Amino acid sequence: MEHPYLFFVKLFEAIGLAHFAHAYPHVVYTWVVMAILIILSALAAKTVTLVPTKGQNFFEILISGLEEFAVTVTGEEGRWLFPIIGTIFIFIAACNLIGLVPGFFPPTASLNTTLACALTVVVFTHMIGIKYHGVKYIKHFLGPVWWMIPIILPIEIIGHLARVLSLSFRLFGNMMGHELVLGILFFLAGAFFAPLPIMALGIFVSLVQAFVFFLLSVMYFTGAMEHAH
């Protein structure tokens, strides 16, 4: 189902990039989300004071809360991972929530976006494993005894590939489903009052899905840091 109206797609049409905008609206709105986050981050950093304002308090609570939660899972040794973990949550939450604004499309309603995020997490998971264990990281895939390698290795490979599918399809399915329901309500019941309950539920779903992606990423990173059993 095509979105009824996309503001930035129309803007790209006006500058002669209609084909690109219609073919890749998720890319256009990913750029929009990136611009919003960069601008908000710059403004937040510029206005930091010893006596926090309401905005500064909000960002400090958000960042410190995410950091402390991640550290309780990974341990103090995993604190250096927080920049990528925190970025994952904030980016996905912003991508999810932006779809609730009329005329905007959530990039996470495209499998291309969610797959890119999932691949980033899974590849970085193995980079962490190699960083902590070097060549011995292969033991995570071989099992406790050598004669179980033909059984354990294929299972482990399938399991790690399944992580990509799990992360990407869960987020994509939830956000695309929400977009479809909103689209149907817009056409059947009007553009104002009927979709409001779904949009309210959409805020909850958007934040939950971002947190689930964040939590699974933390667990994968923690597993890579641990020694093979």
N, C-alpha and C positions, 0 to 999 in steps of 0.2 A: 504494500500500500504506500503510495507516495504521500509525503507530508503535504498538508494543505497549503502552507506558505512558509518559506524560509527566507528570512530577511537578508542574510549575507549571500545566499545564492542569487537573489535578485540584484544585489549589489555587484556581484561578479558578472552577471549578465550585462549590467550597464557599462562595464569596462571591457566588454568583448570576450569574456571568459566563461560564457554560458555552458559550453560543452564540458569543460573541466568541473565546474561547480555542480552540474547535474550528475555527472559520473562519480564524483568524489566529494559529496557533502560532508562526509565524516572527516576528511582532511581539512576542509575549510573551517569546520567548527572546532577541530583540534587546534588549529592556529588561533582561533578566537579564544579558546580556553587558555592556551599558553600565554597569549597577550594579557588576558585578564589577571592571571596568576602573577606574571612578571610585574605588572603595574601595581597590583595590591601589595606584593612583597616589597617593592621599592618604596612605596608610600609608608608601609609599616616600619621598615628599617629607618626611614628618614625621620619619623616622628617618635622614636624611642626616647623616653624620658625616665628620670629616676622615680617620679610619681606617675605610675601608669594611668593612661586614659582607658576608657571603656574598650576601644578597639585594641589597644595594646594588651589589655587584660585577656581579651578573647583569644588572641593569637598565642599568648604565653600559656594559657590553660590548655589550648588545643595541642600545641607542640610538646609541652612538658608531659601532658597526659599520654600522648602517643609514645613518647620516648620511654617513660617509666613502664608502660605496659610492655613494650618491646623488650626492655631490659629484664623484666621479670621472667620472660620466656627464654631469651637467649643467654641470660646471665650478663654480668658486668663486662665480660670479654666481648660481647656482641654490640656494645654501645656504638662502635664505629660504623655499624651497619645502618644506623638510624637515618642518615640522610637519604639513602635510596628507599628505605621502608616508608619513611614519612612522605617522601615525594610520591610514592605509589598511591598511598591513601588519599592525599590531597588532590592529586591529578584525577584519579578515578571518581572521587566524590564530586569534584567540580564538573567533570564530563557528564556524570549522571544527572546532577541537579540542573544543569543548564538547559536540559530538555524540557523542564517544567515552564520555562519562559516562552510565551507565544512567539512564534517565528524563529525559534532556535531548535537545533537538532542535536541530540546527545551523541557524541562520537562513539560512545560505548554501545550504541544500538547497531553498530557495524562490527561484523566479525573481524574485519581487518584491524581495527583498533584493539579489540580485546586480545586477539592473537598476538599482536605486537607486544602488548604488556606481558602476556603469559610467557612468551619466548624470552623476553628480557629477564624475568624472574628465574626461569629454569636455567638459562645460560649462566646467570650470575651465581646461582646455587652451586653449579659445578666449579666455577672460578673460586668460590669460597672453599670448596672441598680441596681443590688443588693447592690453594694458598696455605691451608692448615696442615695438610697431610702429604703434599707432594705426590710422588708416584704411588704411595701407599693408599691413596684415595680409591684406587681400583678395588680395594678390599671391600668397599661398601657394596660392590656388585657381585661378589664371588661367593658369599656365604661363609659359614664357620669352618667347613672342612673342604678339602680339594675335590673330593669325589662328588660333591653336590653342585659343582660349578655348572655342568650342563643343564641343571634344573633351575638354579637360582639366577644365573646370568640373564637368560631370556625373560624371566619374570621381572627382574629389576629393570631391564631395558623397557619392557612394556609399561611398567609402573611409572617410570619417569616420563615416557611419552604421554601417558594418560594424564599426567599433571598438566601438560599443555592444554589438552582437550578439556579437562575439568575446569581450569581457571578461565579459559576463553569462552567456552560454551555456556557456563553458568551465568557469567556476567552478561554476555550477549543475549541469551534467552530471556532473562529477566527484564532487561532494558528494552529490547525489541517488543516483548509482550506488552509492556506498559505503553509504548508508543502506539501499538496497534489498537489497544483498548481506547486510548485517548482519541485516536483518529476516527474510530467508529462512533464514539460519542459526539464528536464535533459534527459529523455528518448527519447523525440521526436525531440528536436532541438539542442542538444549538451550541454556540461557541462560548457561552458564559457560565451558566449555573450547573448544567448537567455534569461536566467533567470535574468540577471542584472536589468531590469526594475522592475521585481517582487520583487527582493531583496531590491532595493531602497525603493519601497513602503512598504516592510516588516519592515524596520526601523521605518517608521512613524506609522504603525499599531502596532508594538511592544510597542512603547512608549505610544501611545494613550490608548491601552488596559491596560497597567500598571497604567496609570493615572486614568482611569475609575474605576478600582478596588480600587485604593487608595481613590478616591473621594467618592465612595459609602460606603467604610469602615468608613470614617470620618463622613458621614451623619448618619450612623447607630449608631456610638458611641455617636454623639451629641444627637440623639433622645433618647437614653437610659439615658443620663444625665438630660434631661428636665423633668419637673413634668408632670404627667398625667393630661389630660384635661377632 
